[in-house]
């Protein structure tokens, strides 16, 4: 069956240049994992911060479970990421030195039912970088369109 993608951060690749990615587990409550399995999660404004020697996922929205009663979770609660100590210290040093930031790119479930998040070490893009990326994408689409048209005519 493989991995099952639950949520994508589509703005991330548009607004940032992704230098490196890594996989991290998330500490969740029972109602949170139920909502995530029902695909009710959003990574739109989320980011990762390291505080007190631990990595935290801030701003991820997980809708409350419909039948969660008093044990239901807060929708935008800060969630702890499960990383090794060496990974956390490496990420902390890289974000401090190079002015990079950490953003979640993808939320997914593994084959064993574990919820993971793909975290990207990223640098912000300037407006001219975004425009250049859009122009390159449009050029690739035009070339592909011309090739398919030429194949159809022959």
N, C-alpha and C positions, 0 to 999 in steps of 0.2 A: 504494500500500500504506500509506503514512503511517508515523507513529511507532508503535512497538511497546513498550508498557509492560511492563517486566520485574518491578519491585517498587514497592510503594507503602508509605509510612510512614503507616499508618492512625491511629496514636496522635497524630501531629503536630497535626492539625486539632482533635483533642479536647483536648489539653493546652496548645495555643498559639493565639494570635490571629495569623494571618499578615498582615503589613502589605504585603509586597512579595515578588515572586519573580523569580529570574533563572536563566538556563541556563548551565551550566558543563560543560566536557569533563572527562574523568578520564584520568590517565596510568595505563595498565594494562599488565600483562605478557601474553604469549600465552596462558597457561593461564587467566588471569582472564577474558579476553574470551570464551573458549570456554565457561567455566562460566556466564557471564552470558547468553550466547546460549542456553544450555540451561536458563535461568530458575532458576539456583541461587544467587540473591543475596537478601539480607535487609537492610533499612534500619532495623530496629526500634529499636536503641539508638544509632544513628549521629548525629553532629553535625559541624559544620564549625568549624575554628579557624584563625586567621591567625597564623602564626609566621614570623619572618624574612622578611617581605615576600611570603610565599606562602600560599595557602589550602590547607588539608589536610582531607580527609574521614577522620574517625576513627570506628572502631567498625562500619563496614559489613562484614557477613559475606558472603564469596564462597566457596562450597564448593570444595575442591581438585578439580582435574580428575582423573577416574578413571585415565587413562593418562598422567599428567603426569610420571612418574618423578622424577628428581632435580631437574628444572627446575620442579617444581610450586611454587605460591605459598603463602604463609602466609594462613590464612583471614581473620583480622581485621587485616591489615596496614594501616598508614596510607597513604592514597593521595593524591597531589597533584591538586588541581583546577586546570584550565586556564582562567584568567581574565586579563583585561587588567589592567595595573598600576593604571589609573584605577579600575577596578571594585574592586580589592582595597583601595585606600586609602579609597574611599567606604564600603565595608562595614566597614572597621576603625573609621572615625570614627563611623559610626552605631551600632555595637555598643558603643563606649565611652561615647558621649554619652547615649543613650536607654535603656541597659540592655537592649538587645535581644540575641537570640542567633540563630545561623544553624543551620538544620536542613535535612537533605535531605528533600524531599517525595516525589520520584518518580525512579526510575531507568528510562531508556528507551533504545531504539535508534532512530536516525534512519533515513531512507530510504537513506542512503548507507552504513549499517552502523556508524556512529559511536555510541559509548556516551556518553550525556549524563546529567546529574543536574540536577533542578530543585531549587534551593536557595531556601528561604524565610527572609526576615528576620522574626523572630517575637518576640512578647512572651508570657510565661507567663500562663496563665489562673488565676485564683483559683477555689476550690471553688464559690463562689456563681455565678461566671460559667459554669462548666460545667453547674451545675444549671439555670440559666436557659436555656442552649442546648438542653438535653435537653427542658425544658418547652416551648420554642418548637417544637422538632421534633415532639414528641408532639401539640401543638395543630394543626400543619399536617397531620399524618397523620389526625387525627380529622376535620378539615374535609374533606379529600379523600375520606375514607371515607363521610362523610355525603352529599357531592355525588354520588358514584358510586352510592350506595344510592338517592338520590332520582331519579336518571336511570333506574335500573333499574325503579323502581316506576311511572314515567310511561309 
